[in-house]
Amino acid sequence: MIERIVLTILIAFLWLFLFVFQNYMSTFWAILFLCGFMSLYCIYMQVALKHQKIKLRKKPEELNWNYKPFVSVMIPAHNEQDVIEKTVENINSMDYEKFEIILIDDRSEDNTAEKLKELEQKYDRVRAVIRDKDAFPGKSAVLNEVLPLSKGEAVLVFDADARVNPDFLTKLVPHLEKDNVGAVQARKVIINREENFLTRCQDNEYALDTHFQVGRNSIKGAVELRGNGELIKREALDDINGWNNYTITDDLDMSTRLHIKGWDVRFCADVCVYEEAVVKFIPLLKQRRRWVEGSIRRYLEHFWGVLFSKDMSLRVSIDMIAYITEFILPFWMISEICFQAFKYVKESPNCISSSLLVSIVVCGFFTTGLLYSVRKYNHLSRWQSVKQAIETGIFLCCVWFPIVVFIVFKIIFFKKTMDWGKTQHGVTKVIDNNSEKELQKIENTEEIQSEEKQAI
């Protein structure tokens, strides 16, 4: 109920602002203010990133490679019989010495539970936990249930389709050592990128997310966990009482609660976790619907903590508030266009052309970010970078904008439901048959990039 009230108040203020703005101010200044704010914030992140690189060249970051806590690797599995065996085989081959693997069957309706038991017999460090059929559903509940059974000083969470390089933990763990660091997120990469148009767009979207995460990391802002490949310190988990059972995005909710408690969350772009992209449009919409709804609800649920936390630094607060505009902006733009279109139909004075111009400018802003991101992280040619940035920009507008508007109305007018919209794994041949080949291809690209960095 509190989420509904807070969101209603925020939307009322937004519409009031639009009404006052349209009647007393010029739309030109809206364009100028909006573009100026977004540009200044991005410039700030880019300057901070450049400064960080210069600083690291003069004095490289000193990581304590002797810091080797015992790690509990947790892999929840719900109807994952097609992928879980290859995933465990891959994870078990990590060269880190001190870790255990806990596989959790979450009320599966296929043969996942039997698979997990077989894997427990096959590998010494693997333990299988089979949940009761009437257990509380959801990934958060799964992880909370097995947390007391784990021995790790840190917890590493993987999705059931995850693939990593052998040195994944060896390279990621040292970033967790500092006392104020509560969690570290690895960079997520799509392994079946070339399967179709949707998978390419998702990988480009991940590249843009990497760009923003790297920027937020450079200013020590509100870096977020992404569910797959997240390493969390046990002390931090205890401090926030584990995962929130009543959220549909456990990673985003945990990120916010960690920041509110004053914990630092870091992003490690040089360590990758590879996962399968959704290959069909309707399942993709369901996944994105869950992401958007979970992200908006966590801000509403922790609204006062975000604004008034005594433990959260000012830069994290500002960064988090700036990030919230990602969800306010689509609703603002669509509301503005609807208001102006209504005036146009009524033949009243309107600024519909200026409103459409604002939309084009905002889309162009994100397309520019995509161009930079896919060029840098996906190593595409200039022409392919431009082409795919435009394609992905259109894809994001067509997917994110309607979903944000739908979720806003859903939260206000409908009862909250715990609908996870499970992502189906194992539908692509890349994961099952060609994973080694694809991983090697990506690894070679990463090695080339690393050599280029060292040359610079």
C-alpha positions, -999 to 999 in steps of 0.1 A, spaced: 0 0 0 28 24 8 43 19 -26 10 28 -43 6 60 -21 42 72 -28 40 65 -65 6 83 -68 20 114 -50 51 114 -73 29 111 -105 6 139 -92 36 162 -87 49 153 -121 16 161 -138 13 193 -118 48 203 -129 39 196 -166 7 217 -163 25 246 -147 55 243 -171 33 242 -202 13 273 -192 41 295 -179 73 285 -195 88 278 -229 94 242 -240 127 253 -254 140 257 -219 128 222 -210 150 208 -238 179 229 -227 176 220 -191 170 183 -197 199 179 -222 221 200 -200 215 180 -169 220 146 -186 251 159 -205 267 174 -174 262 142 -154 277 120 -182 306 144 -186 311 142 -148 313 104 -150 336 105 -180 360 130 -164 360 109 -132 367 78 -153 396 95 -172 410 108 -139 408 73 -125 427 58 -155 454 85 -152 457 78 -115 460 40 -120 487 45 -147 508 64 -122 500 42 -93 482 9 -101 456 -3 -77 471 -25 -50 451 -57 -47 457 -82 -19 460 -114 -38 466 -132 -5 430 -124 5 413 -157 -1 381 -162 19 361 -194 17 333 -188 -9 299 -204 -10 287 -206 -46 249 -207 -47 230 -217 -79 192 -217 -76 175 -239 -102 139 -240 -112 132 -263 -141 168 -262 -153 174 -298 -163 187 -288 -197 215 -265 -186 224 -272 -150 249 -301 -156 271 -281 -180 269 -251 -156 281 -271 -126 309 -286 -147 320 -252 -157 318 -236 -123 335 -265 -106 366 -260 -129 374 -226 -114 410 -225 -102 402 -209 -68 410 -233 -41 385 -225 -13 349 -228 -24 318 -250 -22 289 -252 -46 254 -254 -33 227 -264 -58 191 -256 -48 161 -271 -65 133 -246 -62 101 -267 -66 110 -279 -101 84 -298 -122 110 -315 -144 140 -337 -135 161 -309 -121 161 -324 -85 174 -358 -98 201 -340 -118 212 -321 -87 215 -353 -67 236 -369 -94 259 -339 -95 262 -341 -57 275 -377 -61 298 -368 -89 316 -337 -74 331 -336 -39 325 -299 -33 289 -299 -46 259 -301 -22 223 -304 -34 194 -290 -15 158 -300 -26 132 -275 -14 97 -287 -4 70 -283 -30 51 -259 -7 81 -238 2 78 -200 -2 86 -192 -39 113 -169 -54 150 -166 -57 154 -146 -25 136 -172 -4 158 -199 -20 190 -181 -11 178 -172 24 169 -208 31 204 -222 22 224 -193 37 225 -209 72 238 -241 56 267 -224 38 302 -221 52 315 -192 31 328 -158 43 314 -146 10 286 -158 -12 287 -160 -49 254 -162 -68 251 -176 -103 221 -182 -126 216 -218 -138 230 -209 -173 262 -191 -161 296 -197 -177 329 -183 -164 366 -185 -171 387 -206 -147 402 -175 -130 368 -159 -123 370 -161 -85 407 -156 -84 404 -122 -101 371 -111 -85 377 -119 -48 405 -93 -42 381 -65 -50 360 -75 -20 387 -72 6 383 -36 18 363 -32 50 337 -9 34 331 -31 3 300 -52 7 297 -67 -27 313 -69 -62 295 -74 -95 312 -90 -125 304 -78 -160 276 -97 -177 281 -108 -214 256 -125 -237 270 -158 -250 245 -163 -278 248 -128 -292 246 -137 -329 215 -159 -327 191 -132 -338 182 -96 -338 169 -97 -302 200 -114 -288 223 -88 -305 202 -59 -290 204 -75 -255 242 -78 -257 244 -42 -269 221 -32 -240 245 -50 -216 274 -31 -231 255 2 -223 249 -10 -188 286 -18 -185 294 17 -196 271 32 -169 283 7 -142 320 16 -150 311 53 -148 293 49 -115 322 28 -102 346 56 -111 327 81 -90 321 55 -62 284 59 -69 254 35 -66 268 5 -85 242 -22 -87 242 -60 -85 229 -79 -115 219 -113 -100 243 -134 -120 280 -132 -110 275 -112 -78 299 -118 -49 286 -106 -15 305 -104 18 289 -125 46 292 -96 70 272 -74 47 245 -100 42 241 -103 79 239 -66 83 209 -63 59 193 -95 71 199 -114 39 177 -112 8 142 -97 7 117 -125 1 90 -100 -11 108 -86 -40 108 -98 -76 143 -84 -83 165 -97 -55 197 -81 -69 184 -46 -73 166 -46 -39 198 -59 -22 219 -32 -40 197 -4 -26 197 -19 9 234 -22 9 239 14 -1 214 26 25 234 8 51 266 24 39 282 -5 21 301 1 -10 293 -20 -41 320 -23 -68 319 -32 -104 346 -53 -121 345 -49 -159 376 -72 -164 358 -102 -150 330 -116 -170 301 -140 -165 285 -153 -196 248 -160 -199 221 -168 -224 199 -141 -239 162 -145 -244 156 -155 -280 119 -147 -284 100 -114 -280 72 -124 -256 95 -140 -230 118 -110 -234 89 -86 -226 80 -107 -195 117 -106 -183 119 -68 -188 85 -63 -172 99 -80 -141 130 -59 -141 112 -26 -145 86 -35 -119 111 -47 -94 133 -17 -99 105 8 -94 91 -10 -64 124 -12 -46 128 26 -48 93 31 -35 98 6 -7 130 21 4 120 57 -5 128 72 29 160 53 33 173 66 -1 165 102 8 174 102 45 200 75 52 227 86 76 251 59 64 248 65 26 274 89 12 262 121 -6 276 110 -40 257 77 -38 225 95 -30 229 119 -59 239 90 -82 209 70 -72 185 99 -76 199 106 -111 195 69 -120 158 71 -109 152 95 -138 157 64 -161 122 54 -150 107 89 -146 118 100 -180 97 76 -202 65 84 -182 73 121 -184 78 121 -221 47 101 -229 26 122 -206 39 154 -222 31 141 -257 -4 130 -247 -11 164 -231 1 182 -262 -18 158 -285 -50 164 -266 -45 202 -270 -38 197 -307 -70 177 -312 -90 204 -293 -73 230 -315 -59 248 -285 -24 264 -284 1 235 -281 38 226 -284 35 191 -297 63 197 -322 87 207 -294 76 177 -273 84 154 -301 117 171 -305 124 165 -268 117 128 -274 141 127 -304 168 144 -284 165 120 -255 166 90 -278 196 105 -296 213 109 -262 210 72 -254 219 62 -289 251 81 -286 258 62 -253 251 30 -272 275 39 -300 303 45 -275 295 13 -256 292 -12 -284 323 2 -300 343 -1 -268 330 -33 -252 317 -53 -282 346 -43 -305 325 -36 -336 336 -17 -366 326 20 -369 298 12 -394 285 -17 -374 287 4 -342 265 31 -358 241 6 -373 236 -15 -342 235 16 -319 205 29 -339 188 -5 -340 193 -11 -303 182 25 -295 149 18 -313 146 -16 -296 151 0 -262 125 28 -268 100 2 -281 105 -21 -251 113 1 -221 90 31 -226 57 11 -229 67 -12 -201 75 17 -177 41 33 -184 23 0 -179 41 -8 -146 33 27 -132 -4 21 -138 -1 -14 -125 14 -4 -92 -12 24 -87 -43 5 -97 -36 -32 -91 -27 -54 -62 10 -64 -59 17 -99 -72 49 -120 -68 51 -128 -105 88 -136 -114 83 -142 -151 110 -169 -152 135 -167 -179 137 -200 -199 172 -214 -203 185 -240 -226 165 -229 -257 196 -219 -277 222 -243 -292 251 -221 -282 249 -229 -245 244 -266 -251 267 -274 -280 290 -245 -287 297 -229 -254 334 -237 -254 338 -223 -289 319 -191 -280 338 -186 -247 371 -190 -265 361 -164 -290 351 -139 -263 382 -147 -243 404 -140 -273 387 -106 -278 392 -98 -241 429 -107 -243 433 -84 -273 417 -56 -254 439 -62 -223 470 -61 -244 459 -28 -260 454 -14 -225 489 -24 -214 504 -9 -246 487 24 -238 
